[in-house]
Amino acid sequence: MLLARGIPVRAFVHSIDERSEHLRARGAEIVEGDFLDARAVQRAAQGTSAIYFAYPVQDGLLDASAAMALAAREAGITRLVNLVMLQSSIDAPTPRMRQNYLSEQVFEWAGIGAVHVRATVFYENLGSQVRQSLPAQGAVRLPWGKETTVLPLVAAEDVARVAVGLLTSPSLPANAAYPVVGSVISLKDIIATFGSVLARNVRYEETTDEEWRSDAIARGYNAHAVAHLSALWKALRAASLNAEAARFAVTDTIEKIGGARPKTFEQFVREGLAKSA
């Protein structure tokens, strides 16, 4: 999106592979390194004016935040867009969310024009969970409680639109948080959407937390991600949310800052079907 606007982009990548080569072919400068290597982060930040920071759901967030804050301050950065989770507070329900809050404080103390994109669960992450059982079993098997459970969701593309809007709008105030929710949908409606788009019978099978945890570990999920997601599933079940809950209402951030209406969950599922055809 930035390259399409003619904005020079430097991509800090963990390894050189087909993904980094795709970016290079589009015109991005590629710098290889690791978020936990402070010298590498300094090299990546030098000569830039704005940074998008999106650390994966694994250990090391606070170390990476400190290294990035140092590098950004030394480089004279005037805008850092920090991707965090929707609930970011010292009392948030998952360990990752609580670390997100501390990460926000580090960036604000650095005085680098930090803003925080507080995004909810990505459609893409939901899709990866569903693909573990739906194709072979015709079922969505997750520990999400009853079909009345309501989830706030968003498309990765819409999160990117907001990030681009913030990176290119220096007049927006620093040390502010922007919640990003593209849809609020019940588990029942999620199942119905998969069934309608895929033209097949799809059912929901509730699993236990332990079943999900064991399966996630077997698939190679890191311990940090398992702890975060296990706590998140419990929080969603306990919330007994509904679509009118103001806390999880669709936000206007995507349209106002990202310049487009949020992608619906049905659009996301149909796009995935088209790509696999």
Beta strands, then each sheet from edge to edge (+ up, - down):
strand 1: 10-13
strand 2: 29-32
strand 3: 50-53
strand 4: 79-85
strand 5: 114-119
strand 6: 121-122
strand 7: 139-142
strand 8: 150-154
strand 9: 176-180
strand 10: 183-186
strand 11: 203-206
sheet 1: 1+ 2+
sheet 2: 3+ 4+ 5+ 9+
sheet 3: 6+ 8+ 10-
sheet 4: 7+ 11+
end
